[in-house]
Amino acid sequence: NHVCSFLRETLLLEDEIEATSISIIRGALLFPSAKDAEIEQYVRDTYASDNHPLCLSDFFSHAKADSIPKAFVTSVCQMILTECICKEVLSLATPEVIFSKRQNLPPDLVQHYFVQEHFSLKRFIVRMISKGENKKYAYLVHMRTEPSIFALPVRHVDAGPPSDSETLTLQNLVHERTESVALYHLAHMRNEIIVRSTINAWLNSETKHLLIIIADMSVPSCTEKVNFVRCCVEQQHKGIVESEKMFLLLLHFPPSSLQSCSSPYPSLYLGIWKHHYLDNLGHDEAAVDVKRWIMAACGLVDSSLD
């Protein structure tokens, strides 16, 4: 039960990973005294082909702990942890890195990159909101600076209905339900009091369920301001979770800084935060489907594009 709780609650396993791990662990009962080589072979065969839509809790409640070889459980946990970590780190990769390293990466890992959302802020938000019990409530999104970021209108927590042009921009780039969105540019939040009061007002709002703060990381001292915002959000994390609201801190960097070896802002997986990289804000009716072109370059779709 401790293993079950760790895998489900701490790692927040996605359904397909959980189902795969179940099929692997289940097979251990077939080999109560198997050698490590036999276990490893079974793990490889099962991991590649089998899929049992069971819950870890259901399986562990019926399985006898002493019937599962210790070596097998160790191997399974290592595989699950490795896959979870790889997919978590993959969410921060740029398309250029995926393309340049595609020959050295497992094909399923390259495929999973495009299952994740890296080409539209709007689709990313919808996907995170719809994750249900497995969702986080605080996201730190990294992306390159582009002109459309500066066109995103400020939407105060207590603001009235947006104008027609603001509605069009927000629906195109952020979310269909514009009345539920509060949006600020960190450069306009002049002091700590404004930051704290904004977050508190958002938590108390009955209509605003999504708060986005945009930070231009080319501005001097912006890193310190971002750290302060994160601290304020962490202090209010319980209230955010209880109200089922979502906070998104969007950091945009000059394209040149993303090409350097040093990270423009550290992606530390601490506390409540989930990190993600977006290649662009995206548009509902983009003239060029960037995602499809990159997938074609990686050999994942038909290269004969229109």
N, C-alpha and C positions, 0 to 999 in steps of 0.2 A: 504493500500500500504506500510505503514511503517513496519507492521508485515511481509508482504510478502518479503520485501527487507531484513529484519533482518534474516528471516529463510533461504532464498536462498543464500545471499551473505556473511553473517557473519558466519553462521553455516555450509555453504556449504553442504546442505542436499544431501544425496545420493538418487537416484531415487526411491528406494523402500520405504524409510522413507517419502519422499515428497508425494508419491502417497497415502500412508496410512494416512498421516495427512490431505490430501485433502478429503478423504472419511469421516474422522471424522468431520472436519469442515462443510462439506457439509450437514451432518446429522443434524447440529444445526438448519438449516432452517426448519426442520420438527417439532422442539420443541421450538417455540418462547416463551413459558411461562412454560417450563418444570421445575420440581424440580431438585435439585442437584442429588438426588438418581437416577432419571430417566436418567439424562444426563450421569452419571457415568456408568450406565448399558449399555446405547447405545454405549458409547465410548469403553467399554470392548468388546461388541459383534462385533462392526464394526472393531475395531483394529485387532481382531483375524481372521476375515473372508473376509472383503471387500477390494477391490482394484480398484481404479479408476485412470487410467493413465492420469491425468490432470496436468496442471501446476498451481502452487499457483497464479501466476500473472493472468492467465486466470480466475481462480475462483474469486479472489478478485475484478477483474474488473467488474464482473457481479453481485456480491453479495452486498446487502445493509447492511452496518455496523450495523444499528440499529435493524436488524432482527436477529442478532447473540447474544444470551445471554452472558453477561459478564462472568458468572461462567463457561460457556462452553469453551469460548476462553481461560480462565485461565487454565482450566484443560488440554486442548489440548497443550498449550505452555509448561506446566509443563511436560507432557508426552514426548513431542518431545525433550525438553532439557535434560530430564533424560536419554532417549535412546541415544541421541548423546553423552552425557558425558560418559555413561557406555561403549559405543563402542570405544570411544577415549581412555579411560583408559585401556580397554581390549587389545588394541594394544601393551601395555607394559608388559602384563602378560607373565610369563614363562609357558611352558607346564606342569611343575611339579605342579604349583599352580592351573592350570585349572583342572588337574587330581585330586589333593587332595581335591579341593573344588567343584567337579562336582555335588555332591549330594545337595549342597546348592545353586547352580546357576540355573537360568531358563534354560531349555533345548535349547531354541533358542539362548541364549547368548553363551552357550558352542559351539553350531553349528557355530555361527558367528565367533568364534575365529579361526576356521579352514577354514572359507571363507577368512579371512585375510591371508596374507602371512608371515609365521614365520619360514620357513624352507629352504629358498633359497634367497640369495642376488640377483641373476640374475632375478628370477621371480618377486621379489619385485620391482626392478628397472623398468622392463617392465610394470608392473601394474601401477606404479606411472606415468610413461611417458604417458601411454594411457588414463589417467583419464580426459584429455581434459580440459574444463574450470573449473572443480572442483579441479584441482591438485594444490598442493603446489609446491614451487620451491626450498625449503631448508629443508632437512631432517636430523634428528639426530638419528642415529640408534645405539642401544645398543646390545651388544652380548658378549658371553664368548670368551676368548682367545682360539684359536685352531691353530695348526701348519700351516694350509693352508693359514691363514691370512698373515703370514710372507713370504709366497711364492708368494704373489701377486706382480708383477713387477712394479717398478716405471715407469710411462709413462709421460714424460714432455710435456708441452703444445706444444712446438716446436719440439718434437721428430719426427723422420721419421717413416717409417713402422716398426712394431714390428717384432722380430724374430719369427721363427716357434714355438718355445717353449712358448714364451710370448703370441703369438696369441692363442695357444691351452688353456693356463691357463685362459686368459681373456674371451675367448668365453665360456669356461666351467663354470666359476664362476661369471663373471660380465656382459658381454653384447656381443652379436654377432657382432655388429659393432665396432670393436676394434679401428678403426681410429677416432671414435668420443669420446673416453674415455681418460681423463687425470687422472693420479692416483699418489698420493704422500703419503709417510709415514711421519707423523708430526715430528718424531724424527730426520729425515734428514733435516728438514727445520730449520736451525740453528738460525735464527733471524727474527725479525718482518719485516724487509725489504723484505726478501725472501717470506714471507707469502703474503704481500701486492702485490708485483710484480707478484707473481704467479696467484693470483685471477684476477688482472687487465689484465694480458696476456691472461688468459682463456676467460675473457669477450670479448676481442678483437679478439679472434680466430674465424675463419670462419668454422673450421672443428671440433673443440672440443666442444661438447654440454653437456657433463657430466664430472663434476669434483668431484673426490672422495679423501678425505683426511682421512687417517687412524691414529688413536691415540691409543697408548698403555697406558691405564690408570694405569698400575702398575708402570710406570716411575714417579719418584718424580717431582713435579711442572707441571705435564701434564695438570692438571685442569686449571691452569692459562693460559697455551698456548691455550687450547681449547676455553676458554672464549675470548681470543684475536681473534682467527679465526672467531668465531661467530660474534664478533663486526665488523670485516672487511666485512663479508658477508652481514650483515644487512645494512652497509653503501652503499653497491652496489646492494641492493635488487631491486631497480627500473630497473637497467640495466639488471639484471638476468631475471626479468619478461618480459621485452620488447624483449629480445633476445630469450625467451622461453627455456632457459637453465635450467639445474638441478644440484644443489649442494648437495652432500651427505657427512656428517661427521660421520664416522664409529668409534665408541668408543668400544674397547674391554677390558674386565675386567677379572682378574683371576676368575675361577669358584667359588672359596670360597667366594669372595666378594659379589657375587650375592645371596648367601645364607644367608647373614647377614641381620639384621633388618634395618640397616641404608643404605640409598641409596648411591652407590658408586659415582654417579653423579646426581644432581637434575634434574628431568624432569619437568622443568617449561614451561608451555604453554604460552610463551610470544612472541609477535611479529609474525615473519614470519615462525617460526619453527614448524615442525610436528615431534613428537617423535614416535619411533617404536622399538620393540624388535625382534631380529632374534635369533633363537636357534642355528643356524649354517649357514655357507656360502652356503651349499648345493652343490650337484653335479648332472649333467644331468643323469649320469648312476650310481647312488649310489647303493651299494650292499644291503643296508637295507633302505626301505622306512620308515623313522622315523615318518613322519606325519601320515601315515596309521596305524602304530602300536599304536600311541598314541590315534588316533581316535577310534581304536578298543577297547583300554583300557577304553575309556570313553563311550563305548557302541553305537558309532555312525555308525560303519560299521561292517560287518561280522567278527567275531573274528577268523574264521578259515582261517588264512592267510597262504600263501605258505611259 
